């Protein structure tokens, strides 16, 4: 198995596990204000995992892409992050 694919998949499994653990913790808390605080912390996890998995993937295929294509990919990811994090 390709080490880049394994790394990307591992990050996604960890991210999914964090999401499930947070959902279970919200149920345990059983209070909207505390569940909202936990949910707010998850807003940090998603974009971080997106950036890390994209970076790992780009490193894995960097020798096959032109600098122009890499710039377009980073531009697209930046637009996603601005859309997600913009308040």
Order of alpha helices (4+ residues) and beta strands (2+ residues): alpha-alpha-alpha
